Amino acid sequence: MTPWYRWEGDDLLLAVRVQPRASRDELVGPLGDELKIRLTAPPVDGKANAHLVKVLAKAFGVPRNAVILLSGDTGRSKRLRIEKPARLPKIIAPT
């Protein structure tokens, strides 16, 4: 079992570690118990969170409202729910 993601029915729960102000957006890979994600957005006025939702929605093939921030609104460590992902990035094994 991978500690940074788990399935809850058709939904995917992710534990992520965000690195804002990166040179590009990318899903880096596992970093301990979290998935490291680099974002170009700054951590100001919720811009990084909004950008994270956009990046994850694109990566998983879902609309933005299907990516829900569960916790970590102001920190770098966050928990998110992806409702019924249409596709999975290579770093996540299908069930």
N, C-alpha and C positions, 0 to 999 in steps of 0.2 A: 504494500500500500504506500502511495506517495503522500507525504505529510502536507504538501502545499495545495492539494486539490482533492475533492471527494465529490461523489455524486449523491444527490438527494432527489430520488425519483428521476425526472428528466432534466433537472437543473444541476448545474455545476457550481460548486462553491470553491472559490480561490482565495488563498492567502498570498498577498503580493507585497513586495518591497519596491517602492518607487524611487527612482533617481531622477529628479527634475533637472531642467536646464542641460540636458544631454545634447550631443551633436545630432542625434537622430532618434526616432522612435523605434524601439525594438523590444521583443520579448527575449530576454537574454537567456534565461534558463534557471534551474533550481539554485537557490542560495540558502542552504540550511533547510528550514521549514517553510520557506517562502519562495515564490517565483519572482525573480528580479526583472523589473521592467524599466527601461530607460525612456524618458519622455523629454521632448524639446520644450514643453511649456514650463514657465516659472511657477514656484509654489506660492502664488499671490492671488488673493481674492477668489479661491476655488478654481483657478484656471487649470491647474495640474489635474485636479479631480475630473473636471469636465473633459479634459483632453484624454485622460485615462479611459473614461467611459467610451469616448469616440474610438480610440485605438482598439480596445477590447471588442467593441461591437463589430468593427471591421474584421478583426482576426477570427471571430467566432461566427460571422455571418448572421448577425441578429440586429434588429433595430436598437437604437441607443436606449430606449426605455426598457429593454430587456436586460440591461446591465445595471444592477442595483448595488450601490455602496452600502454595505451592512455596518461597517465600523471603520474607524481610522480616518475620519474626515480631515483632521488637522495634522496627522502624523504621516510618516513614510510607510509604515506598516498598515496594510488595509485588508479587509475581508470583503469580497464581492460575491454576488450571485449572478450567474449567467442563465437566463431562462431559456431552456430548450435550444442549446447551441445547434446551428445548422451545419457547422463544420468545426473540426478540431485542429489546432496547430500541431505540428509534428512532435512537440514536447509533451503532448498529452495523449496517453494511450486510450483508444476507444474501449468501452465496456464490453 
